[in-house]
Amino acid sequence: MRLYLINPSNPLVSIVKVRESRWNRYRVWKPLSLMVLAGLTPPPWEILIVDENLQVPDYVALPRPDLVGITAFTSQANRAYEVAAQFRQRGVPVVMGGIHATMCRDEVGQHVDSVVTGEAEGIWPQVLDDARHGSLKPSYDGGLAEISDVPPARHDLLDGGYALGAIQTTRGCPLNCSFCSVTAFNGARYRQRPIPDVVREFQSIREKRVLVVDDNLIGTRPDHIARAKDLFRAMIQANLRKEWIAQATINFADDKELLTLAAKAGCRGVFIGFETLSPEGLKEIGKKFNLLKGRDFRASVRRIQRHNILVVGSFIIGLDLDTPGIGIRIAKVARQYGVDNLNVLFLTPLPGTRLWDQMKSQDRLGLDAFPSDWKYYTLTFPVARYRHLSPDSAIEEMISCDRNFYSLPRILGRAAGNLWHRSHPLISLVGNLSYRSNLRLNGTAYANFKEYWHHRHDSVKGT
């Protein structure tokens, strides 16, 4: 039995365009969910994982599979349906899972033979058995997996072409921000994989640099922090010789012992969501955790950096509070905080989020010809109707922000500062140059997007 597991591409996402910008190689990581499914697949199945972000194969030229499994974020849905159609035309059954399949089950069910909702670990063996006997059900629900039963991912099935490996140590997020679908998909309960399992899987990863894909590696409560420390101690003892980056909230800066252990365990960078410039903005998106009294973000960033850990700061454009000039204001605040890299996204209503429910009820979905418009829901296009920013002005705010923060003099200044502090100047420089190199690609994508937006809405006005 032959199984293909496919991660579809979205050509509108600039960071996966490795051929157009060699720096993007450092911003593409392996499709971990497919490698985990491969780890759950018994030996009678011959497995091929296809990551279209690296290369789109000629599927017709490949040996005909007995089953195809596709995962997809919302922005990948269009391509997922195209791939599914190719195989179904040849009589090959197609199963689709992931966040979009979970949040838009009825839509997905029109394009595939079977939909898997929730976390697939608990249901995947049954899916395979039903497929082997020709009795696939239209849908399966995996719910929330027992985290201790999550197997090591099959890292050996995708060896080449990646600068970063990938691993997951926890699932679930209690923060439940209005724009994020993680809590709806993985639950609010913070679940941790057994530490020995994590260490063994780390040892199986060939790449020296690894992305820890957890939505919040260290959690929010004291017992979460204690577990993170135990994990780091085990990684230090195992002498993994890996360098890794992770996502966390700003409380990562509050515990000196945690920072010391993380650095010794190989942490070289952390992605932190600041999201907005004001307490009112944090209240708007429901990220109350960042509203700690007396929080000095600059001091917090500096405490992390003193342990030779780089900080990537993330912000959002498009909140109801955002007015013209927000792009420059974000760039200025990011420089004041002293972050090493800046990642700014548009406020995007994704299915399954409270923001989706709110904007849909208010008729604020600017692009709603689904499924074709899903391809623009990448977080890098202004797909919604914002209170104070038109799509054109929102894009101009993004461009001005990126050009300001990633001007060549400022990049060189940050690299010099990292060199002075002996804080991974090469990694910092590569990250900055990667963002800067995509400014041209983004400009082309924005021009095409604006043309599409105006064509759509002018057509609607004319009817």
Helices and strands as residue ranges (DSSP letters): E 2-7, G 14-16, G 22-27, H 32-40, E 46-51, G 59-61, E 67-71, G 74-76, H 77-89, E 94-97, H 99-103, H 105-109, E 114-117, G 120-122, H 124-132, E 139-141, G 147-149, G 155-157, E 164-167, E 170-171, H 182-186, E 191-192, H 195-204, E 209-212, H 222-238, E 243-248, G 250-254, H 256-264, E 267-275, H 279-285, G 288-290, H 297-305, E 310-317, H 326-337, E 341-346, H 354-361, G 372-376, H 391-405, H 408-420, H 425-462
